[in-house]
């Protein structure tokens, strides 16, 4: 499906956690005002990955099906907001007929620009390795040398899933405290962790989260793409 000449382009966002949808709608409204967002939710993509302890080929195929469904529904671009699914997004990109984005690209690039010693804090083991590899891959492309220190807040995601956000946030803050003295910058590997920063008065190093940086990165890429297309039509 194509966008009509006077119709705003549609952005599909594929989520695995329902609670982050309002925040992403707000970010798109602020940073991509010409776009119409619509949301697709499948909690089982992340649930199965957690249960299996790895991102399986079946889950990768299922995510690809969601991406193609979004395109069939009229999406001019697609954003996947779950960091654990990042490698599946990368695998789908070469075949996707519209721009496809993973949420943590902007955060990884910004972290490399902030320092060489990067801390990665996660509440899921399945997110740790994809986030670390993403940072290392971007550093290689940017010709930068980085060292990555990882911390897993074991059990925090279970607290969040069971409705105990206060306990989840406290565990994230504890993990953050264990990192800040040995790194130049910290990235929170999952969008669901960002709320934990609200009760911290001062942090000695920058702490980056993926939602806004990811949407800003996507906005920049889509704007560049639009300018290239306009120039090609002249």
LINKAMO-V797263 format. One record per residue. N is the residue number from 0. PHI is phi in radians with two decimals (* if undefined). D_CENTER is the distance of its C-alpha to the mean C-alpha in whole Angstrom. Layout:
BEGIN
n:N phi:PHI d_center:D_CENTER
n:N phi:PHI d_center:D_CENTER
END
This chain:
BEGIN
n:0 phi:* d_center:26
n:1 phi:-1.91 d_center:26
n:2 phi:-1.49 d_center:26
n:3 phi:-1.17 d_center:29
n:4 phi:-1.10 d_center:30
n:5 phi:-1.98 d_center:30
n:6 phi:-1.81 d_center:27
n:7 phi:-1.15 d_center:24
n:8 phi:-1.18 d_center:21
n:9 phi:-1.79 d_center:19
n:10 phi:-1.95 d_center:15
n:11 phi:-1.59 d_center:14
n:12 phi:-2.07 d_center:11
n:13 phi:-1.80 d_center:11
n:14 phi:-2.04 d_center:10
n:15 phi:-2.08 d_center:11
n:16 phi:-2.23 d_center:12
n:17 phi:-1.16 d_center:14
n:18 phi:-1.16 d_center:14
n:19 phi:-1.60 d_center:11
n:20 phi:-1.07 d_center:13
n:21 phi:-1.02 d_center:15
n:22 phi:-1.13 d_center:13
n:23 phi:-1.23 d_center:11
n:24 phi:-1.04 d_center:14
n:25 phi:-1.16 d_center:15
n:26 phi:-1.11 d_center:13
n:27 phi:-1.14 d_center:14
n:28 phi:-1.06 d_center:17
n:29 phi:-1.42 d_center:17
n:30 phi:-1.85 d_center:16
n:31 phi:-2.34 d_center:16
n:32 phi:-1.11 d_center:20
n:33 phi:-1.53 d_center:21
n:34 phi:-1.94 d_center:19
n:35 phi:-1.80 d_center:19
n:36 phi:-1.44 d_center:16
n:37 phi:-2.40 d_center:17
n:38 phi:-2.01 d_center:15
n:39 phi:-2.18 d_center:15
n:40 phi:-2.13 d_center:15
n:41 phi:-2.50 d_center:16
n:42 phi:-1.16 d_center:15
n:43 phi:-1.20 d_center:17
n:44 phi:-1.03 d_center:15
n:45 phi:-1.37 d_center:13
n:46 phi:-1.03 d_center:17
n:47 phi:-1.18 d_center:18
n:48 phi:-1.13 d_center:16
n:49 phi:-1.14 d_center:17
n:50 phi:-1.10 d_center:21
n:51 phi:-1.45 d_center:21
n:52 phi:1.33 d_center:19
n:53 phi:-2.80 d_center:18
n:54 phi:-1.49 d_center:16
n:55 phi:-1.38 d_center:19
n:56 phi:-1.10 d_center:20
n:57 phi:-1.12 d_center:21
n:58 phi:-1.16 d_center:17
n:59 phi:-1.08 d_center:16
n:60 phi:-1.14 d_center:19
n:61 phi:-1.15 d_center:18
n:62 phi:-1.11 d_center:15
n:63 phi:-1.03 d_center:16
n:64 phi:-1.11 d_center:19
n:65 phi:-1.09 d_center:17
n:66 phi:-1.07 d_center:15
n:67 phi:-1.19 d_center:19
n:68 phi:-1.12 d_center:20
n:69 phi:-1.08 d_center:18
n:70 phi:-1.11 d_center:19
n:71 phi:-1.09 d_center:23
n:72 phi:-1.41 d_center:22
n:73 phi:1.92 d_center:22
n:74 phi:-1.18 d_center:18
n:75 phi:-1.61 d_center:19
n:76 phi:-2.78 d_center:15
n:77 phi:-2.33 d_center:12
n:78 phi:-2.11 d_center:8
n:79 phi:-1.78 d_center:7
n:80 phi:-1.64 d_center:5
n:81 phi:-1.74 d_center:6
n:82 phi:-1.16 d_center:5
n:83 phi:-1.11 d_center:9
n:84 phi:-1.64 d_center:9
n:85 phi:-0.88 d_center:8
n:86 phi:-1.06 d_center:12
n:87 phi:-1.21 d_center:13
n:88 phi:-1.13 d_center:11
n:89 phi:-1.02 d_center:12
n:90 phi:-1.16 d_center:16
n:91 phi:-1.44 d_center:16
n:92 phi:-0.96 d_center:15
n:93 phi:-1.08 d_center:19
n:94 phi:-1.79 d_center:20
n:95 phi:-1.30 d_center:18
n:96 phi:-1.36 d_center:20
n:97 phi:-2.24 d_center:18
n:98 phi:-1.00 d_center:15
n:99 phi:-2.19 d_center:12
n:100 phi:-2.26 d_center:9
n:101 phi:-1.77 d_center:5
n:102 phi:-1.18 d_center:2
n:103 phi:-1.69 d_center:4
n:104 phi:-1.06 d_center:7
n:105 phi:-1.07 d_center:8
n:106 phi:-1.13 d_center:8
n:107 phi:-1.10 d_center:10
n:108 phi:-1.13 d_center:12
n:109 phi:-1.14 d_center:13
n:110 phi:-1.07 d_center:14
n:111 phi:-1.12 d_center:16
n:112 phi:-1.24 d_center:18
n:113 phi:-1.56 d_center:18
n:114 phi:3.04 d_center:20
n:115 phi:-1.57 d_center:21
n:116 phi:-1.76 d_center:21
n:117 phi:-1.98 d_center:17
n:118 phi:-1.70 d_center:16
n:119 phi:-2.02 d_center:14
n:120 phi:-1.98 d_center:14
n:121 phi:-2.40 d_center:13
n:122 phi:-1.88 d_center:14
n:123 phi:-2.27 d_center:14
n:124 phi:-1.10 d_center:16
n:125 phi:-1.23 d_center:14
n:126 phi:-1.65 d_center:10
n:127 phi:-1.04 d_center:13
n:128 phi:-1.16 d_center:14
n:129 phi:-1.07 d_center:11
n:130 phi:-1.20 d_center:9
n:131 phi:-1.07 d_center:13
n:132 phi:-1.16 d_center:14
n:133 phi:-1.08 d_center:11
n:134 phi:-1.08 d_center:13
n:135 phi:-1.13 d_center:16
n:136 phi:-1.16 d_center:16
n:137 phi:-1.15 d_center:15
n:138 phi:-1.06 d_center:17
n:139 phi:-1.11 d_center:20
n:140 phi:-1.15 d_center:19
n:141 phi:-1.55 d_center:20
n:142 phi:1.01 d_center:23
n:143 phi:-2.12 d_center:22
n:144 phi:-1.76 d_center:23
n:145 phi:-2.31 d_center:20
n:146 phi:-2.09 d_center:21
n:147 phi:-2.02 d_center:18
n:148 phi:-1.96 d_center:19
n:149 phi:-1.93 d_center:17
n:150 phi:-2.38 d_center:18
n:151 phi:-1.89 d_center:18
n:152 phi:-1.49 d_center:18
n:153 phi:-1.05 d_center:20
n:154 phi:1.56 d_center:21
n:155 phi:-1.15 d_center:19
n:156 phi:-1.15 d_center:16
n:157 phi:-1.08 d_center:20
n:158 phi:-1.06 d_center:21
n:159 phi:-1.13 d_center:18
n:160 phi:-1.13 d_center:19
n:161 phi:-1.57 d_center:22
n:162 phi:1.59 d_center:22
n:163 phi:-1.72 d_center:23
n:164 phi:-1.13 d_center:20
n:165 phi:-1.05 d_center:22
n:166 phi:-1.18 d_center:23
n:167 phi:-1.00 d_center:19
n:168 phi:-1.13 d_center:19
n:169 phi:-1.12 d_center:22
n:170 phi:-1.21 d_center:21
n:171 phi:-1.15 d_center:18
n:172 phi:-1.12 d_center:20
n:173 phi:-1.14 d_center:22
n:174 phi:-1.10 d_center:20
n:175 phi:-1.09 d_center:19
n:176 phi:-1.07 d_center:23
n:177 phi:-1.35 d_center:23
n:178 phi:-1.80 d_center:21
n:179 phi:-1.06 d_center:22
n:180 phi:-1.39 d_center:25
n:181 phi:-2.07 d_center:24
n:182 phi:-2.38 d_center:21
n:183 phi:-1.61 d_center:21
n:184 phi:-2.74 d_center:17
n:185 phi:-2.10 d_center:15
n:186 phi:-1.96 d_center:11
n:187 phi:-1.61 d_center:10
n:188 phi:-1.22 d_center:8
n:189 phi:-2.20 d_center:7
n:190 phi:-1.05 d_center:7
n:191 phi:-1.20 d_center:10
n:192 phi:-1.52 d_center:12
n:193 phi:-1.06 d_center:12
n:194 phi:-1.06 d_center:15
n:195 phi:-1.14 d_center:17
n:196 phi:-1.34 d_center:17
n:197 phi:-1.11 d_center:19
n:198 phi:-1.81 d_center:23
n:199 phi:-1.84 d_center:22
n:200 phi:-1.26 d_center:25
n:201 phi:-2.62 d_center:24
n:202 phi:-2.21 d_center:22
n:203 phi:-1.33 d_center:24
n:204 phi:-2.30 d_center:21
n:205 phi:-1.10 d_center:18
n:206 phi:-2.11 d_center:15
n:207 phi:-1.85 d_center:12
n:208 phi:-2.12 d_center:9
n:209 phi:-1.43 d_center:5
n:210 phi:-1.00 d_center:6
n:211 phi:-1.21 d_center:9
n:212 phi:-1.10 d_center:9
n:213 phi:-1.17 d_center:6
n:214 phi:-1.19 d_center:9
n:215 phi:-1.11 d_center:11
n:216 phi:-1.07 d_center:11
n:217 phi:-1.12 d_center:11
n:218 phi:-1.03 d_center:14
n:219 phi:-1.08 d_center:15
n:220 phi:-1.14 d_center:15
n:221 phi:-1.21 d_center:16
n:222 phi:-1.16 d_center:19
n:223 phi:-1.09 d_center:20
n:224 phi:-1.07 d_center:21
n:225 phi:-1.12 d_center:23
n:226 phi:-1.15 d_center:25
n:227 phi:-1.09 d_center:26
n:228 phi:-1.15 d_center:26
n:229 phi:-1.11 d_center:29
n:230 phi:-1.13 d_center:30
n:231 phi:-1.22 d_center:31
n:232 phi:-1.50 d_center:33
n:233 phi:-1.38 d_center:35
END
